[in-house]
Amino acid sequence: MVGFRVLKRERKVEDRWAEAFRKLPVANVSDVMARTVAGGTALRPYYTGGTMTGAAITVKTRPGDNLMVHKALDIAEPGDIVVVDAGGDLTNSLIGELMVAHAKQRGLGGIVIYGAIRDSAEINAGSFPVFACGVTHRGPYKDGPGEVNVPIAINGMVINPGDLICGDADGLVSVAIGDAESVFAAASKKHQSETKQMEDIHAGKNDRGWVDATLAKLGCEIAD
């Protein structure tokens, strides 16, 4: 039944890419994806430190209902990220510390809720990666409908089952399975360049000539 079904994930990004991307800042990944892919500023981390990477198990649910979130947690594989499109609604929380403990015990890589959570103090104090849009003490319903392993979109960012999910303190980005290798190569090059820039800044060698060169090229008038 469309709108109420659990599908099988046909493929997922290789584990080696999840491990490789864990060494890169999400900002570098975002930059080499033309700065057009993002989960939106509402999605914030609710955990202590570290980069979250893993293959997506996707969930589409009506706002305020977490029945299909429970099912996704039960069928997800170790290292997977359960990504839930709940419409960004903050009326009811979809997960709390009990569900996070269950996900952690199963070895999952994290949970993303485009909606609300509760037990935020306990979740924030832990290291298990959780992203959400907000917090409310009001609990969820468990009636459905919903779908597992279907394409979803969070703030315009399309996520297919098995895509690579990357998150850190700056937010969340999704990398399509087929783009993982090329995006990693470009993001690694960007990261190396920025690392060199930081070294130059600390050494007082940072070349700022590009600023005036760019202004001159654009025809900006600069008073003497």
N, C-alpha and C positions, 0 to 999 in steps of 0.2 A: 504493500500500500504506500503510494507516494505520500510523504509527510510523516510516516510512522514506520520506519524500517531500519534494520541494522544490516549494512552491507559488508562484504569482505574487502579489505584493502588489497588491491591487486599488486602493488609494488611500493617500494619506499626507497628513499635515498640511502646509499651505503653508509654503514657505521663509520667508516674511515673519514667521511666528510664531516660528520658531526664532531668527531674528535679534532679534525684539522681546524674547523671554524671556531672551536672553543678558544683558540689562541688569538683570535682577532677581535678588535672592538667592533660592535655593531655599527658604529658611525662610519667606519671604513667600508664595511659591506654595503651600507646604504649609499655612500658616495659613488661607488662604482656601478650602482644600479640606477644611475641617472637621477638620484635623489627623488624618485617618484614612487618608491615602494615603502610603505610604513603602516604600522598598526594604529597610528594615531596617538596623539599626546595624552588621551584619557587612560590608555593602558600603562599602568605603572607597576614596578616590581614590589612585591610584598614578601621579601625574604632578605637574608643577610648575605650580600656579596656573591661574586662569581658570575660567569657567563653561562647561560642556558642554551644548549643546542640539542637537537634531536629530530627524529622523523615525526610528522604530524599524524595523529589520530583525530579526525575532525568530527565535530558534533554541531548539529543545528537543532536548537530547541526553542520552544516558545518562552518568552520572558517569564521568569519566576519558577520554572519547572526543571528539576534536575534528574528525572528518571533516566534519560539517555546518557547523562554524564556518568551516573553510576555504572551503566552498562559499558561505556567506553573505558572506564578505569579497570573493569574486570577483564576486558579482552586485549587491552594494550600490552605491547611487548616491552621488556626491559629497555630503558633508554628513550622510549617514546614520549612525545609531548602531546597531552590531550588539549586540543584547542577548541574552545566552545564559543559559538556565535549565539548569544542570547539577546541580540538586538541592542546591546549597550544599556539595557534597562537596569536601574538600581533599586527597584522597589523591593525585591526579595533577593536574599543571598543564595547562591547556587552551591557553594562548598564552604566547609569549615574545617576545623582542625582534625576531626575524625576522618573525613575523606582524604585530607592531605596525608594523614598517617597511613591510611590504606595504600595510597599511591606510592608513598616512600617505601613501605614494606614490600611492595611488588617490584621495586627497582625502577620505577618510571623516571623520566628525565625532567618532568615539570608539568604544570597545569596553567593554561591561559584561559581566563574567563572574560569574555566581552560582556561584562555585567558585574555583579557585586559578590563579595565574599563576606563571611563573618569570622569571629574568633581571630581578628586581625592581629592582636597583640601576640598571641601564641604563634601564629604563622610568621609574622615579622621577625620573631626571635629565632626562627629556625633557618636552616640553610637550604631547605628544599625549595626549588624555584616555583614561585607563584606570581602570575601577572593578573591584574584585574583593573576595573575602572573605578571601583569605589567599595564602600563598606556599609552594611546595614545589619542590624541584629535580627531582622525579620527573616524567618526561615523559608525554604522552598516548598513547592508542591511536587508530587510524584505521580502525575497522571498522564504525562505525555501531552501531545505527540512530540515527535522529534526524529532526527535521523543521524546515523553514525556512518562515517566514511563516505560523505558526499562533499562536493565542492562547496566551500563557504567563502564569505567575504567579510573582512573586518575593516571598516572605514575605507573601503575601496581596495584593500589588499586581498587579492584572491589567494586562497589556500586550498590546494588539492590534497587528498589523502596521500601521505608519504613524502610530501614536500619537506624541505629542511627549515626548521624554525630556529631563529637565533634571537636571544634577548639578553640585555644587560641593563645597567642603570639608565641608559639613554632611551630604552624602549625596545620595540620588537620589529623584526623584519622576517619575511618568508622568501626562501629561495627555491625556485622550481627544481624538481629532480634533475632535469636535463641541463640546467644552468650551473649546477654546483661547481663543476671543475673550472669553468671559465670565470665565474665570479670569484672563486677562491684565488685564482692566479692574479686577477686584477686587484683584489682587496689586499693580498699579501704584498704586492708591489707598492700599493698606497701606504700600507702600514710601515714598510721599510723606509719609504720616503719621509714620512712624518717622524719616525724615530730619529732619522738623520737630522731633520730640522730641529728637533728638541735638543739634540746634542750641540748643534750650532748655536742655539739660543743660550744655552748654559755656558758655552765657551765665548760668547760675545761675538760670534762670527755670522750672525744671521743677516743675510742679504735682503734689504728692504727696498732695493731699487725698483722692483716690479710695481710698487704702489704708484710712484710718480710716472713710470712708463705707461701704465694702464690709464691713468688720468689724462696724460697727454694724448694718447691714442684716441680717447673718447672726446677730446676737445674741451676738457674742463679748464676753466680760468682759475689760476692760482695767483693771488696777490703777492707781490714781493715783500 
